[in-house]
């Protein structure tokens, strides 16, 4: 089961989440959303649900489950 869900359609490509994830759980997915932005993916095995991605994201891309 996923710990964090990514709403790819909201991502604008600032990548503050990747830069600030101390666990290294976030990376580029290789997928492009409707805005033409390469979105982010979560390595659920590395994710500890610290909420950093949620706090850093200005576009509410992340949902902690």
PDB file of N, CA, C, O and CB in Angstrom:
ATOM      1  N   UNK A   1       0.844  -1.195   0.000  1.00  0.00           N
ATOM      2  CA  UNK A   1       0.000   0.000   0.000  1.00  0.00           C
ATOM      3  C   UNK A   1       0.884   1.252   0.000  1.00  0.00           C
ATOM      4  O   UNK A   1       1.887   1.319   0.710  1.00  0.00           O
ATOM      5  CB  UNK A   1      -0.957   0.002   1.231  1.00  0.00           C
ATOM      6  N   UNK A   2       0.497   2.225  -0.797  1.00  0.00           N
ATOM      7  CA  UNK A   2       1.254   3.476  -0.867  1.00  0.00           C
ATOM      8  C   UNK A   2       1.128   4.275   0.418  1.00  0.00           C
ATOM      9  O   UNK A   2       0.077   4.291   1.059  1.00  0.00           O
ATOM     10  CB  UNK A   2       0.785   4.316  -2.046  1.00  0.00           C
ATOM     11  N   UNK A   3       2.221   4.938   0.781  1.00  0.00           N
ATOM     12  CA  UNK A   3       2.235   5.814   1.945  1.00  0.00           C
ATOM     13  C   UNK A   3       1.904   7.251   1.544  1.00  0.00           C
ATOM     14  O   UNK A   3       1.279   8.004   2.290  1.00  0.00           O
ATOM     15  CB  UNK A   3       3.601   5.757   2.642  1.00  0.00           C
ATOM     16  N   UNK A   4       2.348   7.598   0.338  1.00  0.00           N
ATOM     17  CA  UNK A   4       2.142   8.949  -0.189  1.00  0.00           C
ATOM     18  C   UNK A   4       1.655   8.831  -1.621  1.00  0.00           C
ATOM     19  O   UNK A   4       2.222   8.086  -2.420  1.00  0.00           O
ATOM     20  CB  UNK A   4       3.452   9.802  -0.111  1.00  0.00           C
ATOM     21  N   UNK A   5       0.614   9.561  -1.937  1.00  0.00           N
ATOM     22  CA  UNK A   5       0.087   9.579  -3.306  1.00  0.00           C
ATOM     23  C   UNK A   5       0.500  10.890  -3.968  1.00  0.00           C
ATOM     24  O   UNK A   5       0.468  11.952  -3.347  1.00  0.00           O
ATOM     25  CB  UNK A   5      -1.474   9.414  -3.317  1.00  0.00           C
ATOM     26  N   UNK A   6       0.883  10.797  -5.227  1.00  0.00           N
ATOM     27  CA  UNK A   6       1.291  11.961  -6.011  1.00  0.00           C
ATOM     28  C   UNK A   6       0.170  12.298  -6.982  1.00  0.00           C
ATOM     29  O   UNK A   6      -0.264  11.448  -7.760  1.00  0.00           O
ATOM     30  CB  UNK A   6       2.634  11.696  -6.773  1.00  0.00           C
ATOM     31  N   UNK A   7      -0.294  13.533  -6.934  1.00  0.00           N
ATOM     32  CA  UNK A   7      -1.288  14.014  -7.896  1.00  0.00           C
ATOM     33  C   UNK A   7      -0.520  14.695  -9.032  1.00  0.00           C
ATOM     34  O   UNK A   7      -0.314  15.909  -9.036  1.00  0.00           O
ATOM     35  CB  UNK A   7      -2.331  15.007  -7.218  1.00  0.00           C
ATOM     36  N   UNK A   8      -0.110  13.876  -9.981  1.00  0.00           N
ATOM     37  CA  UNK A   8       0.778  14.339 -11.045  1.00  0.00           C
ATOM     38  C   UNK A   8       0.228  15.534 -11.815  1.00  0.00           C
ATOM     39  O   UNK A   8       0.994  16.384 -12.269  1.00  0.00           O
ATOM     40  CB  UNK A   8       1.048  13.217 -11.999  1.00  0.00           C
ATOM     41  N   UNK A   9      -1.071  15.606 -11.963  1.00  0.00           N
ATOM     42  CA  UNK A   9      -1.665  16.682 -12.753  1.00  0.00           C
ATOM     43  C   UNK A   9      -1.432  18.064 -12.137  1.00  0.00           C
ATOM     44  O   UNK A   9      -1.542  19.074 -12.832  1.00  0.00           O
ATOM     45  CB  UNK A   9      -3.151  16.440 -12.911  1.00  0.00           C
ATOM     46  N   UNK A  10      -1.113  18.119 -10.846  1.00  0.00           N
ATOM     47  CA  UNK A  10      -0.891  19.402 -10.163  1.00  0.00           C
ATOM     48  C   UNK A  10       0.556  19.881 -10.221  1.00  0.00           C
ATOM     49  O   UNK A  10       0.824  21.054  -9.958  1.00  0.00           O
ATOM     50  CB  UNK A  10      -1.313  19.287  -8.723  1.00  0.00           C
ATOM     51  N   UNK A  11       1.490  19.000 -10.558  1.00  0.00           N
ATOM     52  CA  UNK A  11       2.916  19.324 -10.493  1.00  0.00           C
ATOM     53  C   UNK A  11       3.284  20.376 -11.533  1.00  0.00           C
ATOM     54  O   UNK A  11       2.919  20.263 -12.703  1.00  0.00           O
ATOM     55  CB  UNK A  11       3.763  18.061 -10.698  1.00  0.00           C
ATOM     56  N   UNK A  12       4.016  21.406 -11.089  1.00  0.00           N
ATOM     57  CA  UNK A  12       4.482  22.433 -12.016  1.00  0.00           C
ATOM     58  C   UNK A  12       5.991  22.367 -12.234  1.00  0.00           C
ATOM     59  O   UNK A  12       6.549  23.185 -12.965  1.00  0.00           O
ATOM     60  CB  UNK A  12       4.096  23.809 -11.504  1.00  0.00           C
ATOM     61  N   UNK A  13       6.650  21.404 -11.607  1.00  0.00           N
ATOM     62  CA  UNK A  13       8.064  21.176 -11.881  1.00  0.00           C
ATOM     63  C   UNK A  13       9.036  22.018 -11.077  1.00  0.00           C
ATOM     64  O   UNK A  13      10.147  22.269 -11.542  1.00  0.00           O
ATOM     65  CB  UNK A  13       8.315  21.410 -13.296  1.00  0.00           C
ATOM     66  N   UNK A  14       8.662  22.460  -9.895  1.00  0.00           N
ATOM     67  CA  UNK A  14       9.619  23.226  -9.085  1.00  0.00           C
ATOM     68  C   UNK A  14      10.625  22.302  -8.396  1.00  0.00           C
ATOM     69  O   UNK A  14      11.744  22.713  -8.088  1.00  0.00           O
ATOM     70  CB  UNK A  14       8.875  24.069  -8.032  1.00  0.00           C
ATOM     71  N   UNK A  15      10.225  21.069  -8.161  1.00  0.00           N
ATOM     72  CA  UNK A  15      11.056  20.019  -7.574  1.00  0.00           C
ATOM     73  C   UNK A  15      11.636  20.362  -6.199  1.00  0.00           C
ATOM     74  O   UNK A  15      12.677  19.835  -5.808  1.00  0.00           O
ATOM     75  CB  UNK A  15      12.173  19.704  -8.505  1.00  0.00           C
ATOM     76  N   UNK A  16      10.956  21.245  -5.475  1.00  0.00           N
ATOM     77  CA  UNK A  16      11.349  21.523  -4.087  1.00  0.00           C
ATOM     78  C   UNK A  16      11.248  20.265  -3.240  1.00  0.00           C
ATOM     79  O   UNK A  16      12.014  20.073  -2.296  1.00  0.00           O
ATOM     80  CB  UNK A  16      10.472  22.636  -3.486  1.00  0.00           C
ATOM     81  N   UNK A  17      10.311  19.428  -3.583  1.00  0.00           N
ATOM     82  CA  UNK A  17      10.115  18.179  -2.841  1.00  0.00           C
ATOM     83  C   UNK A  17      11.343  17.287  -2.957  1.00  0.00           C
ATOM     84  O   UNK A  17      11.821  16.754  -1.955  1.00  0.00           O
ATOM     85  CB  UNK A  17       8.869  17.435  -3.352  1.00  0.00           C
ATOM     86  N   UNK A  18      11.856  17.121  -4.173  1.00  0.00           N
ATOM     87  CA  UNK A  18      13.029  16.269  -4.389  1.00  0.00           C
ATOM     88  C   UNK A  18      14.235  16.841  -3.650  1.00  0.00           C
ATOM     89  O   UNK A  18      14.980  16.107  -3.002  1.00  0.00           O
ATOM     90  CB  UNK A  18      13.339  16.134  -5.901  1.00  0.00           C
ATOM     91  N   UNK A  19      14.418  18.145  -3.751  1.00  0.00           N
ATOM     92  CA  UNK A  19      15.573  18.796  -3.123  1.00  0.00           C
ATOM     93  C   UNK A  19      15.547  18.690  -1.609  1.00  0.00           C
ATOM     94  O   UNK A  19      16.600  18.720  -0.971  1.00  0.00           O
ATOM     95  CB  UNK A  19      15.629  20.252  -3.523  1.00  0.00           C
ATOM     96  N   UNK A  20      14.369  18.567  -1.025  1.00  0.00           N
ATOM     97  CA  UNK A  20      14.254  18.582   0.433  1.00  0.00           C
ATOM     98  C   UNK A  20      13.953  17.236   1.072  1.00  0.00           C
ATOM     99  O   UNK A  20      13.870  17.154   2.298  1.00  0.00           O
ATOM    100  CB  UNK A  20      13.202  19.531   0.822  1.00  0.00           C
ATOM    101  N   UNK A  21      13.787  16.178   0.286  1.00  0.00           N
ATOM    102  CA  UNK A  21      13.496  14.862   0.849  1.00  0.00           C
ATOM    103  C   UNK A  21      14.769  14.251   1.420  1.00  0.00           C
ATOM    104  O   UNK A  21      15.648  13.823   0.671  1.00  0.00           O
ATOM    105  CB  UNK A  21      12.878  13.930  -0.219  1.00  0.00           C
ATOM    106  N   UNK A  22      14.866  14.212   2.735  1.00  0.00           N
ATOM    107  CA  UNK A  22      16.061  13.697   3.400  1.00  0.00           C
ATOM    108  C   UNK A  22      16.221  12.187   3.229  1.00  0.00           C
ATOM    109  O   UNK A  22      17.323  11.664   3.394  1.00  0.00           O
ATOM    110  CB  UNK A  22      16.017  14.040   4.873  1.00  0.00           C
ATOM    111  N   UNK A  23      15.158  11.493   2.908  1.00  0.00           N
ATOM    112  CA  UNK A  23      15.211  10.047   2.719  1.00  0.00           C
ATOM    113  C   UNK A  23      15.599   9.651   1.294  1.00  0.00           C
ATOM    114  O   UNK A  23      15.893   8.485   1.028  1.00  0.00           O
ATOM    115  CB  UNK A  23      13.873   9.438   3.067  1.00  0.00           C
ATOM    116  N   UNK A  24      15.600  10.624   0.378  1.00  0.00           N
ATOM    117  CA  UNK A  24      15.896  10.321  -1.019  1.00  0.00           C
ATOM    118  C   UNK A  24      14.807   9.474  -1.661  1.00  0.00           C
ATOM    119  O   UNK A  24      15.069   8.686  -2.570  1.00  0.00           O
ATOM    120  CB  UNK A  24      17.230   9.610  -1.128  1.00  0.00           C
ATOM    121  N   UNK A  25      13.586   9.647  -1.174  1.00  0.00           N
ATOM    122  CA  UNK A  25      12.460   8.835  -1.641  1.00  0.00           C
ATOM    123  C   UNK A  25      11.789   9.396  -2.890  1.00  0.00           C
ATOM    124  O   UNK A  25      10.937   8.733  -3.482  1.00  0.00           O
ATOM    125  CB  UNK A  25      11.440   8.707  -0.545  1.00  0.00           C
ATOM    126  N   UNK A  26      12.156  10.595  -3.294  1.00  0.00           N
ATOM    127  CA  UNK A  26      11.514  11.237  -4.441  1.00  0.00           C
ATOM    128  C   UNK A  26      12.489  11.359  -5.606  1.00  0.00           C
ATOM    129  O   UNK A  26      13.672  11.643  -5.418  1.00  0.00           O
ATOM    130  CB  UNK A  26      10.975  12.622  -4.051  1.00  0.00           C
ATOM    131  N   UNK A  27      11.975  11.142  -6.805  1.00  0.00           N
ATOM    132  CA  UNK A  27      12.786  11.283  -8.008  1.00  0.00           C
ATOM    133  C   UNK A  27      11.864  11.592  -9.181  1.00  0.00           C
ATOM    134  O   UNK A  27      10.641  11.519  -9.063  1.00  0.00           O
ATOM    135  CB  UNK A  27      13.625   9.994  -8.279  1.00  0.00           C
ATOM    136  N   UNK A  28      12.466  11.937 -10.307  1.00  0.00           N
ATOM    137  CA  UNK A  28      11.678  12.194 -11.505  1.00  0.00           C
ATOM    138  C   UNK A  28      11.122  10.879 -12.028  1.00  0.00           C
ATOM    139  O   UNK A  28      11.815   9.862 -12.053  1.00  0.00           O
ATOM    140  CB  UNK A  28      12.528  12.901 -12.590  1.00  0.00           C
ATOM    141  N   UNK A  29       9.867  10.916 -12.444  1.00  0.00           N
ATOM    142  CA  UNK A  29       9.175   9.696 -12.860  1.00  0.00           C
ATOM    143  C   UNK A  29       9.420   9.330 -14.323  1.00  0.00           C
ATOM    144  O   UNK A  29       9.292   8.168 -14.707  1.00  0.00           O
ATOM    145  CB  UNK A  29       7.699   9.849 -12.627  1.00  0.00           C
ATOM    146  N   UNK A  30       9.768  10.316 -15.130  1.00  0.00           N
ATOM    147  CA  UNK A  30       9.877  10.089 -16.566  1.00  0.00           C
ATOM    148  C   UNK A  30       8.547  10.284 -17.286  1.00  0.00           C
ATOM    149  O   UNK A  30       8.487  10.246 -18.515  1.00  0.00           O
ATOM    150  CB  UNK A  30      10.399   8.696 -16.828  1.00  0.00           C
ATOM    151  N   UNK A  31       7.479  10.495 -16.511  1.00  0.00           N
ATOM    152  CA  UNK A  31       6.156  10.765 -17.098  1.00  0.00           C
ATOM    153  C   UNK A  31       5.948  12.279 -17.167  1.00  0.00           C
ATOM    154  O   UNK A  31       6.462  13.032 -16.340  1.00  0.00           O
ATOM    155  CB  UNK A  31       5.011  10.082 -16.260  1.00  0.00           C
ATOM    156  N   UNK A  32       5.195  12.697 -18.153  1.00  0.00           N
ATOM    157  CA  UNK A  32       4.897  14.118 -18.345  1.00  0.00           C
ATOM    158  C   UNK A  32       3.406  14.344 -18.142  1.00  0.00           C
ATOM    159  O   UNK A  32       2.578  13.605 -18.675  1.00  0.00           O
ATOM    160  CB  UNK A  32       5.341  14.601 -19.757  1.00  0.00           C
ATOM    161  N   UNK A  33       3.071  15.373 -17.365  1.00  0.00           N
ATOM    162  CA  UNK A  33       1.653  15.683 -17.146  1.00  0.00           C
ATOM    163  C   UNK A  33       1.127  16.585 -18.267  1.00  0.00           C
ATOM    164  O   UNK A  33       1.850  16.890 -19.216  1.00  0.00           O
ATOM    165  CB  UNK A  33       1.449  16.364 -15.765  1.00  0.00           C
ATOM    166  N   UNK A  34      -0.125  17.004 -18.153  1.00  0.00           N
ATOM    167  CA  UNK A  34      -0.756  17.833 -19.188  1.00  0.00           C
ATOM    168  C   UNK A  34      -0.117  19.207 -19.320  1.00  0.00           C
ATOM    169  O   UNK A  34      -0.301  19.883 -20.332  1.00  0.00           O
ATOM    170  CB  UNK A  34      -2.224  17.994 -18.890  1.00  0.00           C
ATOM    171  N   UNK A  35       0.634  19.625 -18.305  1.00  0.00           N
ATOM    172  CA  UNK A  35       1.344  20.906 -18.352  1.00  0.00           C
ATOM    173  C   UNK A  35       2.683  20.783 -19.076  1.00  0.00           C
ATOM    174  O   UNK A  35       3.354  21.784 -19.327  1.00  0.00           O
ATOM    175  CB  UNK A  35       1.567  21.436 -16.937  1.00  0.00           C
ATOM    176  N   UNK A  36       3.063  19.556 -19.406  1.00  0.00           N
ATOM    177  CA  UNK A  36       4.343  19.326 -20.052  1.00  0.00           C
ATOM    178  C   UNK A  36       5.484  19.196 -19.062  1.00  0.00           C
ATOM    179  O   UNK A  36       6.649  19.337 -19.435  1.00  0.00           O
ATOM    180  CB  UNK A  36       4.636  20.431 -21.010  1.00  0.00           C
ATOM    181  N   UNK A  37       5.165  18.933 -17.813  1.00  0.00           N
ATOM    182  CA  UNK A  37       6.152  18.842 -16.743  1.00  0.00           C
ATOM    183  C   UNK A  37       6.456  17.380 -16.445  1.00  0.00           C
ATOM    184  O   UNK A  37       5.543  16.560 -16.346  1.00  0.00           O
ATOM    185  CB  UNK A  37       5.653  19.563 -15.472  1.00  0.00           C
ATOM    186  N   UNK A  38       7.738  17.054 -16.301  1.00  0.00           N
ATOM    187  CA  UNK A  38       8.109  15.718 -15.843  1.00  0.00           C
ATOM    188  C   UNK A  38       7.764  15.646 -14.364  1.00  0.00           C
ATOM    189  O   UNK A  38       8.224  16.461 -13.564  1.00  0.00           O
ATOM    190  CB  UNK A  38       9.638  15.409 -16.098  1.00  0.00           C
ATOM    191  N   UNK A  39       6.953  14.663 -14.015  1.00  0.00           N
ATOM    192  CA  UNK A  39       6.429  14.565 -12.655  1.00  0.00           C
ATOM    193  C   UNK A  39       7.360  13.774 -11.742  1.00  0.00           C
ATOM    194  O   UNK A  39       8.380  13.236 -12.173  1.00  0.00           O
ATOM    195  CB  UNK A  39       5.055  13.920 -12.671  1.00  0.00           C
ATOM    196  N   UNK A  40       6.979  13.721 -10.477  1.00  0.00           N
ATOM    197  CA  UNK A  40       7.779  13.092  -9.432  1.00  0.00           C
ATOM    198  C   UNK A  40       7.151  11.765  -9.036  1.00  0.00           C
ATOM    199  O   UNK A  40       5.929  11.614  -9.060  1.00  0.00           O
ATOM    200  CB  UNK A  40       7.911  14.020  -8.204  1.00  0.00           C
ATOM    201  N   UNK A  41       7.988  10.814  -8.676  1.00  0.00           N
ATOM    202  CA  UNK A  41       7.516   9.538  -8.166  1.00  0.00           C
ATOM    203  C   UNK A  41       8.085   9.315  -6.761  1.00  0.00           C
ATOM    204  O   UNK A  41       9.122   9.872  -6.403  1.00  0.00           O
ATOM    205  CB  UNK A  41       7.919   8.378  -9.121  1.00  0.00           C
ATOM    206  N   UNK A  42       7.396   8.502  -5.985  1.00  0.00           N
ATOM    207  CA  UNK A  42       7.797   8.211  -4.610  1.00  0.00           C
ATOM    208  C   UNK A  42       8.253   6.759  -4.524  1.00  0.00           C
ATOM    209  O   UNK A  42       7.542   5.848  -4.949  1.00  0.00           O
ATOM    210  CB  UNK A  42       6.628   8.485  -3.613  1.00  0.00           C
ATOM    211  N   UNK A  43       9.441   6.552  -3.974  1.00  0.00           N
ATOM    212  CA  UNK A  43       9.898   5.200  -3.660  1.00  0.00           C
ATOM    213  C   UNK A  43       9.285   4.862  -2.301  1.00  0.00           C
ATOM    214  O   UNK A  43       9.780   5.296  -1.261  1.00  0.00           O
ATOM    215  CB  UNK A  43      11.500   5.089  -3.643  1.00  0.00           C
ATOM    216  N   UNK A  44       8.221   4.097  -2.322  1.00  0.00           N
ATOM    217  CA  UNK A  44       7.452   3.816  -1.106  1.00  0.00           C
ATOM    218  C   UNK A  44       8.275   3.056  -0.059  1.00  0.00           C
ATOM    219  O   UNK A  44       7.973   3.121   1.133  1.00  0.00           O
ATOM    220  CB  UNK A  44       6.204   3.015  -1.457  1.00  0.00           C
ATOM    221  N   UNK A  45       9.311   2.338  -0.500  1.00  0.00           N
ATOM    222  CA  UNK A  45      10.163   1.620   0.444  1.00  0.00           C
ATOM    223  C   UNK A  45      11.050   2.565   1.245  1.00  0.00           C
ATOM    224  O   UNK A  45      11.377   2.282   2.398  1.00  0.00           O
ATOM    225  CB  UNK A  45      11.022   0.612  -0.292  1.00  0.00           C
ATOM    226  N   UNK A  46      11.439   3.684   0.642  1.00  0.00           N
ATOM    227  CA  UNK A  46      12.281   4.671   1.337  1.00  0.00           C
ATOM    228  C   UNK A  46      11.463   5.691   2.130  1.00  0.00           C
ATOM    229  O   UNK A  46      11.962   6.277   3.091  1.00  0.00           O
ATOM    230  CB  UNK A  46      13.158   5.400   0.331  1.00  0.00           C
ATOM    231  N   UNK A  47      10.221   5.901   1.732  1.00  0.00           N
ATOM    232  CA  UNK A  47       9.364   6.933   2.338  1.00  0.00           C
ATOM    233  C   UNK A  47       9.021   6.578   3.784  1.00  0.00           C
ATOM    234  O   UNK A  47       8.612   5.456   4.084  1.00  0.00           O
ATOM    235  CB  UNK A  47       8.067   7.109   1.517  1.00  0.00           C
ATOM    236  N   UNK A  48       9.201   7.573   4.686  1.00  0.00           N
ATOM    237  CA  UNK A  48       8.859   7.377   6.096  1.00  0.00           C
ATOM    238  C   UNK A  48       7.678   8.265   6.519  1.00  0.00           C
ATOM    239  O   UNK A  48       7.401   8.414   7.709  1.00  0.00           O
ATOM    240  CB  UNK A  48      10.082   7.673   6.981  1.00  0.00           C
ATOM    241  N   UNK A  49       6.999   8.840   5.551  1.00  0.00           N
ATOM    242  CA  UNK A  49       5.835   9.701   5.798  1.00  0.00           C
ATOM    243  C   UNK A  49       6.162  10.865   6.732  1.00  0.00           C
ATOM    244  O   UNK A  49       5.387  11.180   7.635  1.00  0.00           O
ATOM    245  CB  UNK A  49       4.695   8.880   6.386  1.00  0.00           C
ATOM    246  N   UNK A  50       7.301  11.493   6.514  1.00  0.00           N
ATOM    247  CA  UNK A  50       7.694  12.622   7.369  1.00  0.00           C
ATOM    248  C   UNK A  50       6.886  13.876   7.063  1.00  0.00           C
ATOM    249  O   UNK A  50       6.769  14.760   7.912  1.00  0.00           O
ATOM    250  CB  UNK A  50       9.181  12.919   7.201  1.00  0.00           C
ATOM    251  N   UNK A  51       6.324  13.961   5.853  1.00  0.00           N
ATOM    252  CA  UNK A  51       5.509  15.111   5.476  1.00  0.00           C
ATOM    253  C   UNK A  51       6.284  16.253   4.854  1.00  0.00           C
ATOM    254  O   UNK A  51       5.706  17.297   4.556  1.00  0.00           O
ATOM    255  CB  UNK A  51       4.792  15.612   6.659  1.00  0.00           C
ATOM    256  N   UNK A  52       7.577  16.080   4.652  1.00  0.00           N
ATOM    257  CA  UNK A  52       8.389  17.150   4.077  1.00  0.00           C
ATOM    258  C   UNK A  52       7.912  17.517   2.673  1.00  0.00           C
ATOM    259  O   UNK A  52       7.815  18.698   2.341  1.00  0.00           O
ATOM    260  CB  UNK A  52       9.860  16.736   4.038  1.00  0.00           C
ATOM    261  N   UNK A  53       7.616  16.517   1.851  1.00  0.00           N
ATOM    262  CA  UNK A  53       7.153  16.798   0.482  1.00  0.00           C
ATOM    263  C   UNK A  53       5.844  17.578   0.519  1.00  0.00           C
ATOM    264  O   UNK A  53       5.640  18.511  -0.257  1.00  0.00           O
ATOM    265  CB  UNK A  53       6.970  15.483  -0.319  1.00  0.00           C
ATOM    266  N   UNK A  54       4.973  17.186   1.421  1.00  0.00           N
ATOM    267  CA  UNK A  54       3.682  17.851   1.580  1.00  0.00           C
ATOM    268  C   UNK A  54       3.887  19.310   2.000  1.00  0.00           C
ATOM    269  O   UNK A  54       3.238  20.212   1.471  1.00  0.00           O
ATOM    270  CB  UNK A  54       2.811  17.104   2.620  1.00  0.00           C
ATOM    271  N   UNK A  55       4.784  19.530   2.945  1.00  0.00           N
ATOM    272  CA  UNK A  55       5.038  20.880   3.463  1.00  0.00           C
ATOM    273  C   UNK A  55       5.733  21.771   2.440  1.00  0.00           C
ATOM    274  O   UNK A  55       5.471  22.972   2.391  1.00  0.00           O
ATOM    275  CB  UNK A  55       5.878  20.804   4.725  1.00  0.00           C
ATOM    276  N   UNK A  56       6.614  21.199   1.627  1.00  0.00           N
ATOM    277  CA  UNK A  56       7.390  21.994   0.674  1.00  0.00           C
ATOM    278  C   UNK A  56       6.630  22.318  -0.601  1.00  0.00           C
ATOM    279  O   UNK A  56       6.924  23.321  -1.252  1.00  0.00           O
ATOM    280  CB  UNK A  56       8.651  21.271   0.324  1.00  0.00           C
ATOM    281  N   UNK A  57       5.668  21.499  -0.969  1.00  0.00           N
ATOM    282  CA  UNK A  57       5.002  21.646  -2.255  1.00  0.00           C
ATOM    283  C   UNK A  57       3.993  22.800  -2.254  1.00  0.00           C
ATOM    284  O   UNK A  57       3.041  22.785  -1.475  1.00  0.00           O
ATOM    285  CB  UNK A  57       4.305  20.349  -2.625  1.00  0.00           C
ATOM    286  N   UNK A  58       4.195  23.797  -3.121  1.00  0.00           N
ATOM    287  CA  UNK A  58       3.259  24.915  -3.183  1.00  0.00           C
ATOM    288  C   UNK A  58       1.961  24.579  -3.923  1.00  0.00           C
ATOM    289  O   UNK A  58       1.020  25.372  -3.920  1.00  0.00           O
ATOM    290  CB  UNK A  58       3.924  26.089  -3.848  1.00  0.00           C
ATOM    291  N   UNK A  59       1.912  23.400  -4.557  1.00  0.00           N
ATOM    292  CA  UNK A  59       0.761  23.060  -5.391  1.00  0.00           C
ATOM    293  C   UNK A  59      -0.054  21.882  -4.871  1.00  0.00           C
ATOM    294  O   UNK A  59      -0.900  21.343  -5.584  1.00  0.00           O
ATOM    295  CB  UNK A  59       1.222  22.759  -6.774  1.00  0.00           C
ATOM    296  N   UNK A  60       0.202  21.486  -3.635  1.00  0.00           N
ATOM    297  CA  UNK A  60      -0.558  20.408  -2.985  1.00  0.00           C
ATOM    298  C   UNK A  60      -0.576  19.140  -3.838  1.00  0.00           C
ATOM    299  O   UNK A  60      -1.620  18.520  -4.043  1.00  0.00           O
ATOM    300  CB  UNK A  60      -1.995  20.865  -2.705  1.00  0.00           C
ATOM    301  N   UNK A  61       0.609  18.774  -4.329  1.00  0.00           N
ATOM    302  CA  UNK A  61       0.754  17.585  -5.170  1.00  0.00           C
ATOM    303  C   UNK A  61       0.631  16.309  -4.336  1.00  0.00           C
ATOM    304  O   UNK A  61       0.141  15.291  -4.825  1.00  0.00           O
ATOM    305  CB  UNK A  61       2.105  17.610  -5.906  1.00  0.00           C
ATOM    306  N   UNK A  62       1.072  16.361  -3.089  1.00  0.00           N
ATOM    307  CA  UNK A  62       1.187  15.165  -2.269  1.00  0.00           C
ATOM    308  C   UNK A  62       0.019  14.985  -1.316  1.00  0.00           C
ATOM    309  O   UNK A  62      -0.516  15.941  -0.753  1.00  0.00           O
ATOM    310  CB  UNK A  62       2.462  15.204  -1.492  1.00  0.00           C
ATOM    311  N   UNK A  63      -0.349  13.741  -1.161  1.00  0.00           N
ATOM    312  CA  UNK A  63      -1.390  13.361  -0.184  1.00  0.00           C
ATOM    313  C   UNK A  63      -0.805  12.223   0.643  1.00  0.00           C
ATOM    314  O   UNK A  63      -0.481  11.161   0.111  1.00  0.00           O
ATOM    315  CB  UNK A  63      -2.762  12.927  -0.895  1.00  0.00           C
ATOM    316  N   UNK A  64      -0.672  12.451   1.948  1.00  0.00           N
ATOM    317  CA  UNK A  64      -0.158  11.428   2.846  1.00  0.00           C
ATOM    318  C   UNK A  64      -1.325  10.560   3.268  1.00  0.00           C
ATOM    319  O   UNK A  64      -2.323  11.053   3.793  1.00  0.00           O
ATOM    320  CB  UNK A  64       0.561  12.053   4.083  1.00  0.00           C
ATOM    321  N   UNK A  65      -1.193   9.272   3.036  1.00  0.00           N
ATOM    322  CA  UNK A  65      -2.274   8.339   3.313  1.00  0.00           C
ATOM    323  C   UNK A  65      -2.141   7.726   4.687  1.00  0.00           C
ATOM    324  O   UNK A  65      -2.975   6.912   5.084  1.00  0.00           O
ATOM    325  CB  UNK A  65      -2.312   7.253   2.268  1.00  0.00           C
TER     326      UNK A  65
END
